[in-house]
Amino acid sequence: MAEVQPVVTDSISVLTSKLKAAFDLRISDLKQSIKITTELLNQFNDLGHLSLANKAKNNLGLFFLIQGEFEKAHNYSIEALTYFESAHDDHGIADAKYNIGSIYYRTNKYHQALLLLADCLKIYREQNDFYNQARTLKSMGTIYEYFSDQDKAVEVYEKSIEASKAIHERGLESNALNPLSAIYYKQGKVELAMETIERSIRLKNETKDIRGLAFALYGRGKIFIKLGLYSKAIKDFEETILISEKVGDKLGLCMTYNKLGVAYMESGDLNGAKKQFNKALELSERYHIEFILFKVYYHLYLLAKKENQPERALDFLEKHLTHKELVINKENYTLIKSYEAVSRIESLERDAKIQLEKNQIIENKNAELDSFFYRISHDLKGPISSLMGLHNVVMIEVKDPVALKYFELCVNQVNRMNNIVMNLIELTQLNHSEKQVSKINFPRLVDECINSYSYFENFKNITFIKEIEEFEFQSEWVIVNTILQNLIENAIKYAAHFEPFIKISIRKKNESIEIRVIDNGQGIDESHQAKIFNMFFRATERIKGSGLGLYILKRAVERLNGTIHLASRLNEGSTFTVTLPA
């Protein structure tokens, strides 16, 4: 009897790599990309890994968009967007909005598309994501073309090319070169159009972008028609059709059959032209692609005239005008809405530029302030250490009780100054220290933090309760230590006078780490809770401190892209909850 092999489940890292590989595969084998990503989506759902499941959904949204299945694309993208918004995943939000915006401009909702793409562009710029900036700008350029703003389209395509070159992404560069060539072609700059499209074809071949190559060949075929090189045009269009059929690009097929018919008609092969126009007509009607349909009817009208069939020519002309009117009526409305969107986008871009300049000024001032704090803090450390050393000498040499009383008052203030200086040094190091990631051993780290405060007067009375789950976590040890140190110190300082306890809970929850410190101490008045993370704020003068501890805690949590939440009642205790990405 054959031995039964155990089922082996790939690790999350392996599945993530497969998801990326499937995404990259779309340029050469879209159908296989869809198959693999659908299988991965099922696995992520089984594992309960919501983040990766929704990344898979968003990728499927893009794939079905490419394939022209807009309803499926929209459904997957909306589901992903809903999740990313709930998870506050800005990059995921931008990726989903890119899909939806791309669907909208392919279905004549230009103004909605522009606004969504502008949202994407803002996020991608904030994150210095040049790859997605390039593809978003290319889509925006297409929309500007749809309402005949060629100057704006050229400007945006050129920005897309700049973003592509910034990361040496030749595939994205060629994506923008294709439509740029088409604009030159429309402007009568045939030589420049050919030069641009040839460059795109070279890049497409180098990057093995099969689907992108189809667009480039289609663009060159149109130029060949303009030059009267019909056999070359036909060859390019036939190759485009083969690729479009392979990758399932229905829109590309409609467009190419229509242009192939034009090439045959211009070359004098009217039967060949009729055959291609009929294929374009059948596909456009099946997939409801109006803006191709009215063009096909126009070409059939011209063909019927050449064949000396006036009745058929008139019938095709009427159908052409009817369908064109439908498209124009839609476009007149969307044109107005689109320019409203453009105006809003330009206003947002101006505001963003002003805000960027303000932020730069603030950053420079903050850097100067940090530098000042650091220099002053280090300069003060020497004199403070001397004063603390002098106090030790006084305690040995001076016997007068009155003098000792005054010296004790002085040393209390020196210790307070020392705490402030050390906190300022910690704060500047927190802002500017290099990122060094290592494995975090939470049980050991918590014990070390607790023991570091054993010299506190009330320490021996406190009961510490630790509930720490075992899991793998890698992060910046120094920053995690700062978070735990400040949470525990704060709880000890404000501990209850009767049966004090501090409960420290650390667990992995979904895709985050939750650190919770609960105490039954003095609590924080509701009127103070909004201010406790402010620099130098102290809710009470009864407890000694610099007023920097919770400010440093918040900055440390932000450094790790986490969040912090406080729940507290006066004289009942406080609960601080820190959530960090896993």
N, C-alpha and C positions, 0 to 999 in steps of 0.2 A: 504494500500500500504506500502510495507516494506521501512524503512528508508535507504537511500543510505549512506554507510559509506565512509568517505574520505580516499583517498589513503595515506598511511603512508610510507614515505621514511626513511630508516634507516640512522642514522648519519654516518659520515665518520669513526668515531672511532669504531662503531659497525660493519661496512662493513670490516674494517681492521682486526678486531678480527675474523670475519668469514673467511677471506682470510687465516689467519694463521691456523685456525682450519681445513680448507680444506687441507692445506699443511701437517699438522700433520696426517690427516686421511689417507694419501697415503700408509702408511705402513700396513694398515688393509683393506682398501676398495678404491683401486685406481680409479675404475669407478665412484664412488660417488664423489671423489675428483675432477675428471675432470668435472663432471656435475655441481657441486657447483661453481667451479672456472670459468667456462664458463659463468654462470649466473652473477657472480660478475663482470667479465670483461665487460659484456654488461651494467651493472649499472654504472661502473666507466666511460665508454665511454659516457653514457648519461649525467653524471654529469660533464664531461669535466675534470676529474681528471687524468691527463696523467701519473703521477708517479705511482699511484696504478694500473692503467690500464696496464702499462708495467710490473709491478711486477706480475700481474695476467698472462700476456702472458708468462713471463719467467717461472712461475710455471707450466703452461701448457706445455711449452717446455720440462721441466723435466719429467712431467707425461707421455707424449707421447714417450719420450726417454726410460723410464722404460718399456713402453708397446711395444717397438720395432718399433714404427711408426716414423722412423727417418726423413722423409721428413717434416711431420707436426712439429716435435720437432725442426728441423732446422729453419723452417720458423718463428715460434713463437719466438725462441731465437734470431734470427738475428734482427727481428723487435724491440725486447726489447733492444738489444745491441745498435742499432742505436740511440734509445731515450736516454739511459743512458749515452752514449758518448756525446751527445749534451747537456745533463743536467750536465755533469761533476760529475756524481754519481759513484764514484769509486767502491763502494760495489756492486751496480747494474751491473757495467761492469764486475766485477769478477764473479758474479752469472751467467750472460749470457755466458761468456767465458767458465765457467765450463760445462754448458750444451753442448756447441758446441764442446769442447774438448772431452767430453764423447761420443758424436755422432761419432767423427772422429776415436777414437780408436776402436769403435765397427764396423767401416767400413774400417778397415785396413790403415787409414791415421795416423799412429802412430807418425811420426815426427811433424805433424801439431798439433796433440793432446797434445804432450809433451810441446810444446812451449806455447800453450794457457793455459794449466794447470799450467805451471811455472809462467805465468803472474798472474793468480788467486792467487797462493800461496803467491806471493810477496805482493799483496794487503791485503790478509787476515792476513799475518804476521804483516804488518804495522799497522793494525787495531786491533791486538790482538784477532782475531776471531778464537778461537781454534776449534770451531765446524766445520767451513768450511775448516780450515787447515786439520783436520782429514779426511774429505771425499775427499779432493783434493789429499792428499798423498796416500790414498787408491787407487784412480784411476791411479795415476802415477805408483804405485807398479804393478798394472795389466799390464800396458804397458811394464814395464821392464820384466815382465814374458813372454810377447808375443815374445820378442826376446831373451828369454832364459838367461837373466842376473839374475839368482836366488839370488845371493848375494846382488845385489842392490835392488831387490824386497823385500827381507827380511828386509833390512835396512830401506826402506821406509815404509813398513807395521808397523815396530816397532815404527817409528816416529809417524805414524798415531795413534797407540795405546796410545802413550805418550800424544799426544794432546787430545785424548778422555778422558783419565784419569784426565787430568788437570781440566776438567769441569764436571767430574763424569758422562760422557755421555756413558752409557753402550751399547746403541744401536750401536753407531759408533764404539766402541771398538770391538763388535762382528763382525761388517762388515769387519774389518781388520783381525780378527782371522780366518774367513772362508778361504780366499786365503792362509794365512800363513800355515794353516793345510794342504792344497793341496800341498804346496811346500815340507813340511816335508814328505808327502806321496810319492811324486816323488823321494825324496832322500832316500827312504827306511826306514825312521824313523817312522815306523807305530805306535808304542806306543805313541810317542810324537804327531803325527798327530791326533790320537784318543783323547788324552787328550785335545788338543787344540780345536777340533771341538765340543767335549762334553761341554766345557766351553762356546763356542759360542751358542750352543743350549740352555743352561741354561739362558744365558743373553737374547736371543731372546724370550724365553717364559716369562721371567720376564718383559720385555719391551712391550710384546704383538705385536712384529714386525712380522706379518704373512708372508709378502713377504720375509723378511730376514731369517725367519725360513726355508723357502723352500730351499734357498741356503745352509744353514747349514745342513739340512737333506740330500741334494744331496751330500754334501761333506762326510758325515758319510756313506752314502750308498756305495760310491766308496771304502772306507776303509773296509767295511764289505765284499765287493767282494774280496779284497786283502787277507782278513783273511779266505775266504771260507765260510762265513756266509751268504749264498745266500738268504735265506728266510727273514733275517733281512734287507738285502740290498733292496730286492723287496718291502718290507713294507715301507721303507724310500722313495724309488723312487715313489711309488704309492701316498703317502701323498704329495710329492713334486708336482706331476702332478695335483692333486686336487687343491692345492694352486695356482699353475701357471695358471690354467684355470680360477680360480676365479678372480685373479688380472690381467689377460690378458697379461701375460709374455710369448710372443711367442718364444723368444730365449731360455728361461728356459725350455719350453715344448720340443723343439727340442733336447736340450742337455739331458734331463731326459729320453725321450723315447729311445734315443740311448743307454744310460747306463742301462736302464731297460732291453733292449734287450740283453746286455752283461751278465747281472745277470741271465736271463733265459737260455742263451746259456751255460754259465759255470755250471749251475745246471743240464743241460741235457735236458731241456724242449725246444726242437728246434722249435716246432710250436709256442710256446709262444714268443720265441725270434724273429721269422720271423714277427709275428704280430706287435711287438714293433718297429722293424727296419723299417718296411713299413710305420708306422705312422711317424717315425722320417724323413724318406725319403720324404714323401709327404709334410710335413711342411717345411723342409729345401729347397725343390724346390719351394714351393709357396712363401716363404719369401726371397729366394736367399741368404741363409746363407751357403756360400761356405765351410767355415772351419769345419762345422758340416757335410756337404754333403759328403766330401771325406772320413770322418771317418765312416759314415754309410755304404758307398760302401765297405769299407775294412771289416767291420763286416759281411756284406752280403756275401762277398767273403769267409770268414772263415766258415760261416754257410753252404754255398753251398758245400764246401769241406767236412764238417762233414756229409752232406746228400748224399755224393758221386755223386754230379752233376757237373762233370768237365767243361762242356760247360758253364753252368750258372756261375760257379766260375770264369772262364776266362773272361767272359763278365763283371762281377762285378769288377774284378781286373783291367781291362782296364779302366773302368769308374773311379775307385779309383785313378789310376795313372794320368789320364787326369785332374781330378778336383784338385788333390794334386799339380800338376804342375802349374795350374793356381794360386793357393794360394801361392805356393813357389815363383813364379816369382814376384808376388805382394810384398811378404814379403821380398824378397831379396832387392828390390828397397827401400821399407820403412825401412828396417833394416839399410841400409847405411844412409838414411836421418835421421833416429831416432838417430843414434850415433852422427851425426853432431849436432842434437838438444841437446843430452845429454851433449856433449862437451860445447856447448854454455850455457846450463843451469848451468853446474858446474862452468864455468867461471863467470857467473852472480852471482852465490852464493858466490864465493870468493870475487868478487868486493863488493857485498852487505855486507859481513862480515866486510871488511875493512872500508866501508863507515859507518857502524853501530858503529864501534870503534871510528872513527873520530867524528861522531855525539855525542857520549857519552862524549868525551873529550870536545867538544864545549859546550855541555849542562852544564857540570861541571864548565867550565870557566865562562859561562853566569850566572850560579847560584852564583858563587863567586863574579862576578862583580855586580850583583843585590844586594847582601848582602853588598858589599862595598858601593855602591851608597846609600843604605838605611841608613847605619850607619853614613856615612859622612853627608848626608842630614839632619838627625836628630841632629847631633852634631852642624851643622851650623845654625840651626833654632834659637837656643838660642842667640848667638852673634848678628845675624841679627835683631832679635826682639829688642835687647838692643839698637842697632844703630838707629832703626826706632823710638824707644821711646826717645832716646837722641835728635833726630831731633825735636820732639814736644817741648822739653824743650828749645832748641835753639831758636825756633820761638817765644817763650814767653820772654826769658831773653835777647837775643842778639839784639841790635838795629843798629849796624854798617852795612850799606847796602853792603859794600864790603865783609865783613865776611859772611853775609847772602847769598850772591851770590855764594860763595865757598861752603857753607854748602848745598845749593840747588843742586849743581853739585854732591856733595858726596851722597846725599840721592837718586838721580836718579840712581846712580850705585848700591846703597844698594837695591833699589826696583827691579832692574834687577836681582841681585843675588837672591833675595827672590823668584822671579818668576821661576828662574832656579831650585832652591832647591825644591819648591813646585811641579814643573813638574816632577822632578826626583822621589819624593816620590809617586806621582800619578802613574808613570810608574812602579815602583817596586810593588806597590799594585795591579796594573792591571795584572802583570805577575803571581802573587802568591795568589791572593784573592780566597777564596772558592766560588764555583758556588752556587748562591742563586737566584732561579727563582721566579718571581712574575708577576702579571698582569700589563701591561704597558698602562697607560692612556696618549696617545700621545698629545691630545690638552692641558692638564694641564702641562705636562712635557715641551712642547715647550714654553708655556707662562713663566714658571719658568726660563727656560734658557735665554729667551730674557730679562726678567726683571733683571736678575743677572748682566747684562752689562749696566744698565741704567746710571751708573756713567761715562761711556765713553764720551769724549768731544763731539763727533759727533752723539751720540745716538738719540737726540731729532729731528735731521734732517732726519732720516731714516724712510721710509715707509715700514712696515712689512706686507707682504701678506701671509696669511696662507690658504692652501688647504689640509685639513686633513680628510681623510675618517674615518668612524667609523667601527671598526672590532676588533675581539678578538685577542690578541697577548700576549703570555707569554715569558718572557726572563729575563736576568739579568739586573735589573733596573740600577745598578751602571754603567754597561758597556754601556747600551743604552744612559744613561745620559751623559757619557763621549763623546760619538759620537756626540750627538746633541750640547753639550756645545762647542766642538771644531769647529764644522762646523759653528755654529752661530757666535762665537767669531772671527773666521777667516774672515767671510763675513763683520762683523762690522768694524774690523781693516782696511780692504782694501776697504771700501765703497767709492763710487764716491763722488766728491765734489759738483756736481750739480744734484739735484733731485735724491738722492740715494734711491734704494729700495732693499729689500731682500725678495725673495719669497721662502717659505718653503712648500714643497709638500710631503705628506706621504700617500701612498696607498698600498693596497694589490694587487699584480699582479701575477696571476696564483698561484704558491706555494711559493712566496717570498714576502717580505716587501721591498718596494722601498722608500728610503728617499732621496729627492732631494732638494738641497739648491742652488738657483740661485741669482746672484747679478749683478749689472751693474757697478761694481767697477773698480779697477786698472787693473785687469787681470794679467796673468802670462805669461812672455815671453816664447815662444816655447822652447828655449834653456835651460830653467830652469825646465820645466814640469816633466822631468824624475827624477829630484833630490828632488822634494819638500817634499817627504815622508821620506827622509833621516834624521837621527838624527843630530840636530844642524844646518841643512841647512836653510839659510835665503836668499830669492830672492832679498831683498832690505834692505839697512841699514836705510832707511827713517822711517820705522815702528819699534817701540820698541818690543822686544820679545826674547824668549830664543831659538827659532828654534826647539822646541820640540813638539809644538802643533799638527802639521800634522803627525809627527811620532807616537805620542800617539794615534791619531785618527786611523791611519792604524792598529796599534797593537790591538786596541779595536775592530775594524771590524773583524780582523783575529780571535780574541778570540771567536767571535760568528759565525765563519765559513762563513763570508760574503765576499763581494768584494767591492772595491771602484774605481770609474772612474772619471777622471777630463776632462772637456772640457773648454778651456779658450783661450781668445784673448787679447793681450795687449791693455789696455785702453778701452776695451769694456765690460769686466766682466768675471765671471767664473761660471761654473756649476759643483758641486760635486754631484755624484750619488752613494749612498750606497745601496747595495742589501743584505738583510739578509734572511736566510731561515725562512719560516713561522712556 
